[in-house]
């Protein structure tokens, strides 16, 4: 679990693309719940995009512009998922 003096990497970036952090010892607080909800939404979106990618790649008639848009969306989902993995990994590695 996260120690009270550690920061949680949030699942979104700030206005300049810089990471955002939360400092709290209340995992049930409003911002923690908001971050948990956003993580859930991001993972759900990544799952939907993966299913869409598999279908589009199996279709020989998929237009190149559609594939470019898919690649852009997948890149964003991968970025979000990696941020989430880093955040959760950091919290798991924290000493009890």
C-alpha atoms as an extended CHARMM CRD file, in Angstrom:
* protein
*
        96  EXT
         1         1  UNK       CA              0.0000000000        0.0000000000        0.0000000000  PROA      1               0.0000000000
         2         2  UNK       CA              1.0390000000        3.6100000000       -0.4130000000  PROA      2               0.0000000000
         3         3  UNK       CA              2.7430000000        5.1250000000        2.5950000000  PROA      3               0.0000000000
         4         4  UNK       CA              1.2110000000        8.4220000000        3.7710000000  PROA      4               0.0000000000
         5         5  UNK       CA              4.2820000000       10.3810000000        2.6990000000  PROA      5               0.0000000000
         6         6  UNK       CA              4.3600000000        8.9780000000       -0.8640000000  PROA      6               0.0000000000
         7         7  UNK       CA              2.8010000000       10.4770000000       -3.9430000000  PROA      7               0.0000000000
         8         8  UNK       CA              0.4000000000        8.6330000000       -6.2230000000  PROA      8               0.0000000000
         9         9  UNK       CA              0.9320000000        9.0970000000       -9.9470000000  PROA      9               0.0000000000
        10        10  UNK       CA             -2.4660000000       10.0690000000      -11.2890000000  PROA      10              0.0000000000
        11        11  UNK       CA             -3.8640000000        8.5820000000      -14.5270000000  PROA      11              0.0000000000
        12        12  UNK       CA             -3.8470000000       11.9230000000      -16.3300000000  PROA      12              0.0000000000
        13        13  UNK       CA             -1.2760000000       14.5270000000      -17.2550000000  PROA      13              0.0000000000
        14        14  UNK       CA             -1.2350000000       18.2180000000      -16.4440000000  PROA      14              0.0000000000
        15        15  UNK       CA             -1.7370000000       21.0310000000      -18.9630000000  PROA      15              0.0000000000
        16        16  UNK       CA              1.8660000000       20.8240000000      -20.1860000000  PROA      16              0.0000000000
        17        17  UNK       CA              1.8330000000       17.0260000000      -20.4020000000  PROA      17              0.0000000000
        18        18  UNK       CA              3.6900000000       16.7460000000      -17.1030000000  PROA      18              0.0000000000
        19        19  UNK       CA              2.7180000000       14.0080000000      -14.6250000000  PROA      19              0.0000000000
        20        20  UNK       CA              0.2220000000       14.8050000000      -11.8790000000  PROA      20              0.0000000000
        21        21  UNK       CA              0.5630000000       13.3990000000       -8.3870000000  PROA      21              0.0000000000
        22        22  UNK       CA             -1.7410000000       13.0180000000       -5.3900000000  PROA      22              0.0000000000
        23        23  UNK       CA             -0.5220000000       13.2530000000       -1.8290000000  PROA      23              0.0000000000
        24        24  UNK       CA             -2.9700000000       11.6020000000        0.5600000000  PROA      24              0.0000000000
        25        25  UNK       CA             -3.1840000000        8.8230000000        3.0930000000  PROA      25              0.0000000000
        26        26  UNK       CA             -6.9050000000        8.3900000000        2.3820000000  PROA      26              0.0000000000
        27        27  UNK       CA             -7.3430000000        5.8120000000       -0.3830000000  PROA      27              0.0000000000
        28        28  UNK       CA            -11.1100000000        6.3370000000       -0.1270000000  PROA      28              0.0000000000
        29        29  UNK       CA            -10.9620000000       10.1040000000       -0.5600000000  PROA      29              0.0000000000
        30        30  UNK       CA            -12.6080000000       11.9520000000       -3.4250000000  PROA      30              0.0000000000
        31        31  UNK       CA             -9.4610000000       12.3710000000       -5.5460000000  PROA      31              0.0000000000
        32        32  UNK       CA             -8.3930000000        8.7510000000       -4.9670000000  PROA      32              0.0000000000
        33        33  UNK       CA            -11.8230000000        7.5140000000       -6.0420000000  PROA      33              0.0000000000
        34        34  UNK       CA            -11.7260000000        9.8280000000       -9.0680000000  PROA      34              0.0000000000
        35        35  UNK       CA             -8.3140000000        8.4420000000      -10.0510000000  PROA      35              0.0000000000
        36        36  UNK       CA             -9.5230000000        4.8400000000       -9.5420000000  PROA      36              0.0000000000
        37        37  UNK       CA            -12.5580000000        5.5400000000      -11.7400000000  PROA      37              0.0000000000
        38        38  UNK       CA            -10.4090000000        7.1410000000      -14.4570000000  PROA      38              0.0000000000
        39        39  UNK       CA             -8.0700000000        4.1280000000      -14.4190000000  PROA      39              0.0000000000
        40        40  UNK       CA            -11.0610000000        1.8440000000      -14.8870000000  PROA      40              0.0000000000
        41        41  UNK       CA            -12.3250000000        3.9330000000      -17.8130000000  PROA      41              0.0000000000
        42        42  UNK       CA             -8.8730000000        3.9560000000      -19.4290000000  PROA      42              0.0000000000
        43        43  UNK       CA             -8.5090000000        0.1750000000      -19.1470000000  PROA      43              0.0000000000
        44        44  UNK       CA            -11.9950000000       -0.3110000000      -20.5670000000  PROA      44              0.0000000000
        45        45  UNK       CA            -11.1930000000        1.9610000000      -23.4990000000  PROA      45              0.0000000000
        46        46  UNK       CA             -7.9440000000        0.0840000000      -24.1540000000  PROA      46              0.0000000000
        47        47  UNK       CA             -9.8750000000       -3.2050000000      -24.2240000000  PROA      47              0.0000000000
        48        48  UNK       CA            -12.4150000000       -1.7530000000      -26.6800000000  PROA      48              0.0000000000
        49        49  UNK       CA             -9.6380000000       -0.4420000000      -28.9230000000  PROA      49              0.0000000000
        50        50  UNK       CA             -7.8770000000       -3.8050000000      -28.9180000000  PROA      50              0.0000000000
        51        51  UNK       CA            -11.0770000000       -5.5270000000      -30.0300000000  PROA      51              0.0000000000
        52        52  UNK       CA            -11.5720000000       -2.8630000000      -32.7190000000  PROA      52              0.0000000000
        53        53  UNK       CA             -7.9630000000       -3.2620000000      -33.8950000000  PROA      53              0.0000000000
        54        54  UNK       CA             -8.2910000000       -7.0240000000      -34.2220000000  PROA      54              0.0000000000
        55        55  UNK       CA            -11.4480000000       -6.6270000000      -36.3050000000  PROA      55              0.0000000000
        56        56  UNK       CA             -9.9770000000       -3.9030000000      -38.5170000000  PROA      56              0.0000000000
        57        57  UNK       CA             -6.7510000000       -5.8030000000      -39.1430000000  PROA      57              0.0000000000
        58        58  UNK       CA             -8.7200000000       -8.9040000000      -40.1040000000  PROA      58              0.0000000000
        59        59  UNK       CA            -10.6840000000       -6.8810000000      -42.6750000000  PROA      59              0.0000000000
        60        60  UNK       CA             -8.6970000000       -6.5560000000      -45.9220000000  PROA      60              0.0000000000
        61        61  UNK       CA            -10.9170000000       -3.6140000000      -46.9690000000  PROA      61              0.0000000000
        62        62  UNK       CA             -9.9440000000       -1.3730000000      -44.0370000000  PROA      62              0.0000000000
        63        63  UNK       CA             -8.9110000000        2.0370000000      -45.3520000000  PROA      63              0.0000000000
        64        64  UNK       CA             -5.4110000000        3.3790000000      -44.5740000000  PROA      64              0.0000000000
        65        65  UNK       CA             -6.8890000000        6.5250000000      -42.9860000000  PROA      65              0.0000000000
        66        66  UNK       CA             -8.9220000000        4.3300000000      -40.6310000000  PROA      66              0.0000000000
        67        67  UNK       CA             -5.7690000000        2.4120000000      -39.6880000000  PROA      67              0.0000000000
        68        68  UNK       CA             -3.9080000000        5.6720000000      -38.9860000000  PROA      68              0.0000000000
        69        69  UNK       CA             -6.7020000000        6.8630000000      -36.6930000000  PROA      69              0.0000000000
        70        70  UNK       CA             -6.7100000000        3.4830000000      -34.9710000000  PROA      70              0.0000000000
        71        71  UNK       CA             -2.9310000000        3.6890000000      -34.4810000000  PROA      71              0.0000000000
        72        72  UNK       CA             -3.3190000000        7.1670000000      -32.9610000000  PROA      72              0.0000000000
        73        73  UNK       CA             -6.0270000000        5.9430000000      -30.5800000000  PROA      73              0.0000000000
        74        74  UNK       CA             -4.0290000000        2.8360000000      -29.6580000000  PROA      74              0.0000000000
        75        75  UNK       CA             -0.9660000000        4.9870000000      -28.9540000000  PROA      75              0.0000000000
        76        76  UNK       CA             -2.9740000000        7.1130000000      -26.5200000000  PROA      76              0.0000000000
        77        77  UNK       CA             -4.4300000000        4.0350000000      -24.8360000000  PROA      77              0.0000000000
        78        78  UNK       CA             -0.9680000000        2.4870000000      -24.5150000000  PROA      78              0.0000000000
        79        79  UNK       CA              0.3890000000        5.7110000000      -22.9840000000  PROA      79              0.0000000000
        80        80  UNK       CA             -2.4510000000        5.7190000000      -20.4340000000  PROA      80              0.0000000000
        81        81  UNK       CA             -2.0160000000        2.0260000000      -19.6580000000  PROA      81              0.0000000000
        82        82  UNK       CA              1.7410000000        2.4040000000      -19.1340000000  PROA      82              0.0000000000
        83        83  UNK       CA              1.1450000000        5.3590000000      -16.7800000000  PROA      83              0.0000000000
        84        84  UNK       CA             -1.3730000000        3.2450000000      -14.8690000000  PROA      84              0.0000000000
        85        85  UNK       CA              1.0520000000        0.3090000000      -14.6700000000  PROA      85              0.0000000000
        86        86  UNK       CA              3.8260000000        2.5790000000      -13.3880000000  PROA      86              0.0000000000
        87        87  UNK       CA              1.5150000000        4.0320000000      -10.7490000000  PROA      87              0.0000000000
        88        88  UNK       CA              0.2740000000        0.6520000000       -9.5640000000  PROA      88              0.0000000000
        89        89  UNK       CA              3.7600000000       -0.8320000000       -9.6460000000  PROA      89              0.0000000000
        90        90  UNK       CA              5.0740000000        1.9830000000       -7.4950000000  PROA      90              0.0000000000
        91        91  UNK       CA              2.2440000000        1.4880000000       -4.9890000000  PROA      91              0.0000000000
        92        92  UNK       CA              2.8660000000       -2.2780000000       -4.8560000000  PROA      92              0.0000000000
        93        93  UNK       CA              6.5790000000       -1.7710000000       -4.2770000000  PROA      93              0.0000000000
        94        94  UNK       CA              6.0130000000        0.5740000000       -1.3240000000  PROA      94              0.0000000000
        95        95  UNK       CA              7.0890000000       -0.9470000000        2.0110000000  PROA      95              0.0000000000
        96        96  UNK       CA              4.3240000000       -1.7920000000        4.5080000000  PROA      96              0.0000000000
